[in-house]
Amino acid sequence: MNTTAPRSPSATVPSPTHLLEIALTAAHAAAEYLRGLDRDGLAREYKTSSHDIVTEHDRASEDIIVGELRRLLPTARIVGEEGGERPAESPAPGTAGAAAEPVVSFYVDPIDGTSNFAAGLPLFCISIGVTIDDELVAGVIDAPILGQVFAAADGDATLNGRVLRPRSTREAADALVLSGFPGQRTGSRFPDYAARSLRTLEDGVSAVRHLGSAALELAYVAAGWADATALTAINSWDVAAGFHILRRAGGSLRTWPGAEVVERPDHLQPAYVACTGQERLAVLDELQEELQALRAGER
């Protein structure tokens, strides 16, 4: 298990447990909305390409979450997939003229797995990760149709209140990987690498399955239902909650900086490999190292 000591909240910053309660409340409100929808024939729009869609319900779900977060903690910063960064609405009480207080941020994906959601599949979720000064301290992943709520603060990770116990990563020959590795964006930029790496991965492990939701894939690896997940290009709101839950469940995580080669917190890095235990799947780490070299070579 992650044995990092819980950080001590300041007088104006809630504890990780309280921050998790806030995130759970906001996620639950959005989940109730999404469960009540008729998802037959949903209208969709395209953001960057046909691989990147959005519906009116992504925006509505984010509005619900933001409204709850603003109600419960107006001093927090919110970074949402649809609405971008929203600074705190009001300063923490009693901070005028005082030293800067730690910044609480919520990273919100109102529907992770929008293509699944729009098609009528149940494999989508709400993901809310929480940081204090860029350190992950809490996270919730709520899959409304599946009835699965993964959560963690500074104690054990849980699924519907049940503790997720640490598990070992299986040897590669028996390992199940949940991933769309290397992904459409990487495939377009490095087509030779993409074709070769996919074959290498499929030959190197027992099975590869793509759920269409990075957050759910991380949650399922945290639960020990799969051995690893990896992506080469991702956003903070997709992974912040999952990274924290995975670590609190005893999993291991490596990230890579991409073309910029800038040191950043893990949830702000573009590429990662997460394993259910401390044992690593070498084939995935090695493929990410190869891609990192290609990206650095473009600089």
ABEGO torsion letter per residue (X at the ends): XBABBBBBBBAABBBAAAAAAAAAAAAAAAAAAAAABBABGBBBBBBABAABBBBAAAAAAAAAAAAAAAAABAABBBBBAAAEBBBBABBBBGABGBBBBBBBBBBBBABBGAAAAAAGBABBBBBBBBBBGGBBABBBBBBAAAGBBBBBBABBBBBGGBBBBBBBBBBAAABBBBBAOAEAAAAAABAAAAAAAAAAAAAABABBBBAGBAAAAAAAAAAGABABBBBABBBAAAAAAAAAAAAAAGBBBBBBAEAAGBBBBAAABABBBBBABABBBAAAAAAAAAAAAAAAAAX
